[in-house]
Amino acid sequence: PADFWGHGNFNQAQDSGCLGVGATPGQLCCDTVYEGNVTRHSTLRAVGSGSIRNEVYLFTRCTVCTCPGGETGCYTTQAPPPGAPLLDDTCSIEGVTGNFSMGFGGHVVLRLDRELQSGQVGVYDFGVDNALEARSGAVDMELAVELAGVNVSSVVQPGEGHQAPLFVVESRIMEANVTQSLPYMGGLNVLNVTLRVNTPLIENSKVTVEGLVPSSTPFAVTTKAGCRGSTIQLDQQLLYGANAVDQSTTEPYVSTENQGKRHSHWRQEVHNGTSLVFRTLWRFSAPKTLQERYDAAAQGDGEPVEWTIVHTGSQGEEYYKRGFWKIAAPTGGIFSQQVAWGAATGTVDGTVLPADFWGHADVPTRSERCGSWYVDGTPYTSDSFTSRMYIEDAPVVSVASPGVGLALVEERLGGDLVLEAKAKLDALAPLSVLVRVVNPMEAWPSHTPSLRIASCASLHAPSLSRDPSGLPPGVPYAAAGDRLPLKVQPARVFDPRIGQSNPYKAATNTLSVTFATSFAMDPSTGSLLVLSNFTGASFPTGVIPVADASSPGHAHRFGHAPGESAGHSGYWDDALKQLTLHVVAPLEVATPYTFAFSIENPPTEQGPATVRLRAQAGVSADAVCTGDAERDLSAEGVSGAA
């Protein structure tokens, strides 16, 4: 091989008894050492002699990966069970400094490279991998010295306590913490689990974070044998009833067992055989029960959804879609006769397949009907694919362990995440696991996850340390304790302020509004703002212009009616003294937005009105606007103003 390191004769096809063909008598054929693509030749070429010496040693593996009582993740036999950590060779001696080398029978050998005078103290170090189990007693050591052919030996006096040679403390978790990055509804939140263990985690060790996210509840399975209800296509049927659905269910079925379960999200997983092709996270605009979700999807435009698709079948790309999921109401013992299980831009209703559809659907124009799943509109067919649907509150988008070597191997329905060490991880090395989740669409108490490690030792942290008063870095409007895992703030309006341009009676007055919300507002969810209680103000009922009040401006994000693309307008009700603004371009969570509009002041003197602002986007929040104390009207040229 081109990268060979070692010693060998690679000319045997032409050699005779290891003498090179045509070579000078006595010239060895094995006189070459290979160091990758570099060859080094011996300078001594006499037959039977040479400067090359190739020594091969046999080391017995140490059976140190044992646990009393056969605890989880440990084994005591030489043949470990399938999936258990690989036995680590902890008997090898690792030279650190000096000229030590490995000998036989547990010896290490040092050849002095300089003279050591009588009475002079010599300090020489060598390294050894500690055992992967606790050792409380000192190891007996003897020092043997050969001086000019005379052997002298002495028992080595060991240190005490932890200084005793090869004393090994009990394995334990030194540090286990968890924090989060975002405390707001429906936001993409990163849960950061950090840990340090005082023992190496050998290959195949399992790290389980228990209860990190809320549990998942399966409720539907579709296959090539059925993905929608039908009174005609009886060989492709989707039954609907109270039977339970779990991960072992193979027949198409939609369960009503948990129809009263309140939730914020669904998770869809499409498998081809045992391989996950992609998963889709369905984020709804408000918490509902399963039955309420079906009812909403069967009415009007359908149920607004934001989809996140993780294409695990390629390089883990993520795709985002917004639209509506629309079905025909389930009837009798079959599910909707008009349904498509998946994501696309616009309306997903089972009648026409969108060009960018990801999921499972019955397409009447295709001969295989429910026999295909779709990746970005492209059909794929097999006999063993399934699409499974789960009810969730905080679905996992991805799990990563940057630069560490832990990989996700199992995501359990109870909210546990199981990771596996793909290589040996050093003791005391800081380990970090980043779990991206979508927050629930309602206020949520923080979680208290626990941690288990199954390696040569079975370790358990009953609860991960949390930061009860910390603030997530760089998150506006965060409060003390918002770093606690999966703590979600209730729906609220942040810092609602309103200021005016003119304080005089019957004058045209431009009112400037600033606000932010703890949830995103999107046109697809019917999001709107209502400002009320403008006592004494007047403007003709109808469309009212809305202007920018800052740079960059935000007025284009508001319209007087849903879907009004031009923006820069609202609807004024003069009888109610109320302004309604429909959101026609997305508003991000915890982001300040400003706009302005003009009305006529009341004809008589009055105190400031108590203006209320209501933000609605599936969820809703109310707040009283405070006066904009930052404005100085006299500095803006308003005569007599303060």
SVG drawing of the C-alpha trace seen along z (x, -y; Angstrom):
<svg xmlns="http://www.w3.org/2000/svg" viewBox="-71 -79 101 99">
<polyline fill="none" stroke="black" stroke-width="0.4" points="0.0,0.0 1.1,-3.6 0.7,-4.6 2.3,-1.5 4.2,-1.9 6.2,1.1 8.7,3.8 8.3,6.3 9.6,7.8 7.3,6.9 9.4,8.6 8.7,12.2 7.4,12.9 10.9,12.4 13.0,13.4 14.7,16.6 14.9,17.3 14.8,13.6 17.8,12.9 17.0,10.4 17.1,11.5 20.3,10.3 21.3,8.8 24.8,8.9 25.2,12.2 24.5,11.4 22.2,8.5 19.1,8.8 15.6,8.3 14.1,7.4 16.4,4.4 13.8,1.7 11.6,-0.1 8.5,-1.8 7.3,-5.1 4.3,-6.0 5.8,-7.1 9.3,-7.3 11.7,-4.3 14.7,-3.9 17.5,-1.3 19.7,0.4 23.4,-0.5 24.5,3.0 23.9,5.4 25.7,8.6 23.5,11.7 22.0,12.4 22.7,8.9 21.3,5.4 20.2,2.4 16.5,3.1 14.7,4.6 11.0,5.2 9.6,6.2 6.0,7.4 4.3,7.6 1.2,9.3 -0.8,7.4 -3.7,9.0 -6.8,6.8 -7.7,5.7 -11.2,6.7 -11.9,3.5 -15.3,2.6 -17.2,4.4 -20.0,3.3 -21.2,5.0 -24.7,6.6 -24.6,6.2 -25.9,2.6 -27.2,1.2 -24.6,0.6 -21.9,2.7 -20.8,6.3 -18.6,8.8 -18.0,11.3 -15.3,11.1 -18.0,11.1 -20.1,7.9 -23.8,8.1 -24.8,6.4 -24.9,2.6 -22.9,2.5 -19.8,0.3 -16.7,1.7 -14.1,3.0 -11.4,0.4 -7.7,1.5 -6.6,-0.2 -3.4,1.8 -1.3,0.0 1.5,-2.2 1.6,-5.6 5.1,-7.2 4.8,-10.9 8.4,-12.1 11.8,-10.4 12.7,-7.2 10.3,-4.7 9.1,-1.8 6.7,1.0 8.3,4.2 6.8,7.6 4.9,8.7 3.6,5.2 7.2,3.7 8.2,0.3 11.8,-0.1 13.9,-3.2 17.4,-3.5 19.2,-6.5 20.3,-9.0 22.7,-10.8 24.8,-9.9 23.2,-9.9 25.7,-10.6 25.7,-8.8 23.2,-10.4 21.6,-12.4 17.8,-12.2 16.4,-11.3 12.8,-12.1 11.3,-10.1 7.7,-10.1 5.6,-7.7 1.8,-7.7 -0.7,-5.0 -4.5,-4.9 -6.4,-4.5 -8.8,-1.6 -12.4,-2.3 -13.5,-1.2 -12.7,-2.5 -9.6,-1.3 -9.1,-2.1 -5.8,-0.4 -2.3,-1.3 -0.6,0.9 2.6,2.6 5.5,1.4 9.2,2.5 12.1,0.6 14.8,2.8 18.1,1.1 20.9,2.7 24.2,1.1 27.2,2.4 25.8,5.9 24.7,5.8 20.9,5.9 19.6,3.8 15.9,3.7 13.8,1.9 10.1,1.7 8.6,-1.6 7.0,-3.5 3.5,-4.5 1.9,-7.9 -1.2,-8.1 -4.8,-8.6 -5.3,-10.0 -1.6,-10.2 -1.2,-6.4 -0.2,-5.0 -3.2,-3.9 -5.7,-5.0 -9.0,-5.6 -12.0,-7.4 -15.6,-6.4 -17.1,-7.4 -19.5,-10.3 -21.1,-13.1 -19.2,-16.2 -21.5,-18.7 -24.9,-18.5 -26.7,-21.7 -29.5,-22.8 -30.5,-26.2 -32.6,-27.6 -32.3,-30.4 -35.8,-31.7 -38.9,-31.9 -41.5,-32.9 -44.5,-31.1 -43.9,-29.2 -40.3,-30.4 -37.3,-28.2 -35.7,-27.5 -32.2,-25.9 -32.0,-23.7 -28.3,-23.5 -27.4,-20.4 -23.8,-20.5 -22.1,-17.8 -18.7,-16.6 -17.9,-13.1 -14.7,-12.1 -14.4,-8.9 -13.9,-8.3 -17.0,-7.4 -16.0,-4.6 -17.3,-3.9 -21.0,-3.0 -21.7,-4.5 -25.3,-5.8 -26.2,-9.3 -29.9,-9.6 -31.5,-13.0 -34.8,-12.0 -37.9,-14.2 -36.2,-17.0 -39.2,-17.7 -43.0,-16.9 -44.2,-13.5 -45.4,-12.6 -48.8,-10.9 -49.2,-9.0 -52.7,-9.4 -52.6,-8.4 -50.8,-6.0 -51.1,-6.0 -49.6,-3.6 -50.0,-2.5 -53.1,-0.6 -54.9,-3.8 -54.4,-7.6 -57.9,-8.9 -61.5,-7.8 -63.3,-6.5 -66.7,-5.0 -65.5,-3.9 -61.9,-2.8 -62.5,-0.2 -59.1,1.4 -57.5,-1.8 -59.3,-2.9 -58.5,-5.0 -60.5,-3.9 -61.4,-6.3 -62.2,-5.2 -61.3,-4.8 -58.6,-2.2 -55.2,-3.2 -52.3,-3.9 -48.7,-3.3 -45.3,-2.9 -46.0,0.7 -49.2,0.0 -48.9,1.0 -52.5,0.7 -53.8,-2.8 -55.9,-4.2 -56.8,-7.6 -57.4,-7.3 -60.0,-9.3 -58.5,-8.0 -56.9,-11.3 -59.3,-13.6 -59.6,-15.8 -55.9,-16.3 -54.9,-19.9 -51.7,-20.6 -49.8,-23.2 -48.1,-21.0 -48.0,-17.8 -45.0,-15.9 -45.2,-13.8 -42.5,-11.2 -42.3,-9.4 -40.3,-6.2 -39.3,-4.0 -39.0,-0.6 -36.9,-1.4 -35.2,-4.5 -36.6,-8.0 -36.9,-9.9 -38.1,-13.2 -40.0,-14.7 -42.4,-17.6 -43.3,-19.8 -46.7,-21.3 -47.0,-24.5 -50.5,-25.7 -51.5,-29.3 -53.2,-28.4 -53.6,-25.4 -56.6,-23.2 -57.8,-19.7 -57.6,-17.1 -61.3,-17.3 -61.2,-21.1 -58.4,-20.9 -60.4,-18.7 -63.5,-21.0 -61.4,-24.1 -59.8,-22.3 -63.2,-21.4 -64.4,-25.0 -63.7,-28.1 -60.1,-28.3 -59.0,-25.5 -56.5,-25.4 -53.5,-27.8 -50.2,-26.0 -46.5,-26.7 -44.5,-23.7 -40.8,-22.9 -39.5,-20.0 -36.2,-18.3 -35.0,-16.2 -33.0,-13.6 -32.6,-11.5 -30.0,-13.9 -27.9,-16.3 -30.4,-17.4 -31.7,-20.4 -34.6,-22.3 -37.5,-23.8 -40.3,-26.1 -43.8,-26.4 -46.9,-28.4 -50.5,-27.7 -53.7,-26.0 -54.6,-22.4 -58.2,-21.8 -60.2,-18.5 -63.7,-17.3 -65.3,-16.5 -64.8,-12.8 -68.0,-10.8 -68.9,-7.5 -66.1,-5.0 -63.9,-6.5 -61.7,-9.6 -62.0,-12.5 -62.6,-11.7 -60.7,-14.8 -57.3,-15.1 -53.6,-15.2 -51.1,-14.5 -48.3,-17.0 -46.9,-20.4 -46.8,-22.9 -47.1,-26.5 -50.8,-27.6 -53.7,-25.3 -53.2,-21.5 -56.6,-20.0 -56.3,-16.7 -58.0,-17.9 -55.0,-19.2 -51.4,-18.2 -49.3,-21.4 -46.1,-21.5 -43.9,-21.6 -45.8,-19.0 -44.0,-17.0 -46.0,-14.1 -48.5,-11.4 -51.6,-11.8 -54.0,-10.0 -53.7,-11.5 -56.6,-10.3 -54.6,-11.0 -51.9,-8.6 -52.4,-4.8 -50.9,-4.0 -53.3,-6.3 -52.0,-6.1 -49.0,-4.2 -46.5,-7.2 -45.0,-9.6 -43.8,-13.0 -40.6,-14.9 -41.0,-18.5 -43.6,-17.3 -41.7,-14.3 -43.4,-10.9 -41.5,-7.9 -43.0,-4.4 -42.2,-1.3 -44.2,1.5 -43.0,0.7 -43.3,-3.1 -45.4,-4.6 -46.4,-8.1 -47.0,-8.5 -48.6,-11.5 -47.9,-12.6 -49.5,-15.1 -46.8,-17.3 -46.3,-20.5 -42.6,-21.1 -41.4,-19.0 -37.7,-18.4 -36.3,-19.9 -32.7,-18.7 -30.1,-17.4 -26.4,-18.2 -23.3,-17.8 -20.8,-20.2 -17.3,-18.8 -18.0,-16.1 -18.9,-12.8 -22.3,-12.1 -25.1,-11.3 -28.8,-10.9 -29.9,-7.3 -33.4,-7.3 -36.2,-9.8 -38.6,-8.3 -42.3,-9.1 -41.9,-10.0 -39.6,-12.9 -36.3,-11.1 -33.4,-11.7 -30.8,-8.9 -27.3,-9.7 -24.4,-7.4 -20.7,-8.0 -19.2,-7.3 -15.7,-7.3 -14.0,-7.3 -14.6,-10.6 -12.0,-11.8 -12.6,-12.1 -13.5,-15.7 -14.0,-16.8 -16.9,-19.3 -19.7,-17.8 -22.5,-19.9 -25.8,-18.7 -27.9,-21.3 -31.5,-20.4 -33.6,-22.7 -37.3,-22.6 -40.3,-24.7 -41.9,-26.2 -45.5,-25.5 -48.1,-28.1 -49.1,-28.8 -47.5,-29.6 -45.5,-26.6 -43.8,-25.8 -40.2,-24.9 -39.1,-21.2 -36.7,-19.4 -34.9,-16.8 -32.6,-14.1 -29.6,-12.4 -28.4,-8.8 -25.1,-7.5 -24.6,-3.8 -20.9,-3.1 -18.4,-1.1 -20.2,-2.7 -23.9,-3.4 -24.3,-7.1 -27.4,-9.1 -28.1,-12.8 -31.7,-12.9 -32.1,-16.5 -30.0,-18.8 -28.9,-22.0 -30.8,-25.0 -30.5,-28.8 -33.5,-30.0 -32.8,-33.7 -30.7,-34.0 -31.6,-35.8 -31.1,-34.3 -28.3,-36.3 -29.4,-38.8 -33.2,-38.2 -35.2,-41.4 -37.9,-41.7 -36.7,-38.5 -37.4,-38.2 -35.5,-36.5 -35.8,-32.8 -36.3,-32.7 -33.2,-30.5 -35.1,-27.6 -35.7,-24.9 -39.0,-25.2 -40.3,-28.0 -42.6,-29.9 -43.9,-33.3 -47.7,-33.9 -49.1,-35.9 -48.3,-39.6 -47.7,-43.0 -44.3,-44.5 -43.8,-48.2 -46.9,-49.5 -46.4,-53.3 -48.4,-56.0 -47.4,-59.6 -49.0,-62.6 -47.9,-65.5 -50.4,-68.2 -52.1,-68.9 -54.5,-71.6 -58.3,-71.4 -59.9,-70.4 -56.4,-70.1 -55.1,-67.4 -53.0,-65.1 -50.6,-62.4 -50.5,-59.6 -47.4,-57.3 -47.6,-53.8 -44.8,-51.4 -45.3,-47.8 -43.9,-44.3 -45.5,-40.9 -44.3,-37.6 -45.6,-35.7 -45.1,-36.0 -48.0,-37.5 -48.5,-36.3 -51.1,-37.0 -51.9,-33.3 -53.2,-33.2 -55.6,-36.1 -53.4,-38.3 -54.6,-41.8 -54.2,-44.7 -57.1,-46.6 -56.5,-50.0 -59.5,-51.3 -60.8,-54.0 -59.7,-57.1 -62.0,-59.2 -63.1,-62.4 -61.1,-61.7 -62.8,-61.8 -62.2,-60.5 -64.8,-59.4 -65.6,-55.7 -63.6,-53.7 -60.1,-53.3 -57.5,-55.5 -54.0,-56.1 -51.1,-54.6 -47.7,-56.1 -44.2,-55.2 -43.1,-56.5 -39.5,-55.3 -36.8,-54.3 -37.0,-51.7 -40.7,-52.0 -43.3,-49.4 -46.5,-50.8 -46.4,-48.5 -47.1,-45.6 -50.6,-46.8 -53.7,-46.9 -57.4,-47.8 -58.5,-44.3 -57.0,-40.7 -54.8,-40.2 -54.6,-43.9 -51.2,-43.8 -50.5,-47.6 -50.4,-48.1 -50.1,-51.6 -53.8,-51.5 -56.2,-50.6 -59.9,-50.7 -61.3,-53.4 -64.7,-52.9 -65.8,-56.4 -68.7,-55.2 -66.4,-52.9 -63.4,-55.3 -61.4,-52.2 -58.6,-51.4 -58.2,-47.9 -55.0,-46.9 -54.8,-43.6 -51.2,-42.2 -50.4,-41.8 -46.6,-41.1 -45.1,-38.9 -44.2,-40.5 -41.4,-38.7 -41.6,-37.8 -40.2,-40.3 -39.4,-42.8 -40.6,-46.5 -42.8,-47.9 -44.0,-51.4 -46.6,-53.2 -48.5,-56.5 -52.0,-57.7 -53.8,-61.1 -57.1,-61.9 -58.8,-65.2 -58.6,-66.1 -61.7,-66.7 -63.2,-70.2 -63.0,-70.5 -60.1,-70.2 -59.7,-66.7 -57.1,-64.6 -55.1,-61.8 -57.2,-58.9 -56.5,-55.4 -55.8,-53.7 -55.9,-49.9 -54.0,-47.7 -55.1,-44.1 -52.8,-41.8 -54.4,-38.7 -52.8,-35.8 -54.5,-32.6 -53.5,-33.6 -54.1,-37.1 -52.9,-39.7 -54.2,-43.0 -52.3,-46.0 -52.8,-49.7 -50.6,-52.0 -48.5,-54.4 -47.7,-57.9 -44.5,-58.3 -42.4,-60.2 -39.5,-60.3 -41.1,-62.9 -40.6,-66.6 -43.1,-68.5 -41.6,-71.9 -38.4,-70.6 -40.4,-69.5 -41.6,-73.1 -45.1,-72.8 -45.7,-76.3 -46.6,-76.3 -46.2,-72.5 -44.2,-71.0"/>
</svg>
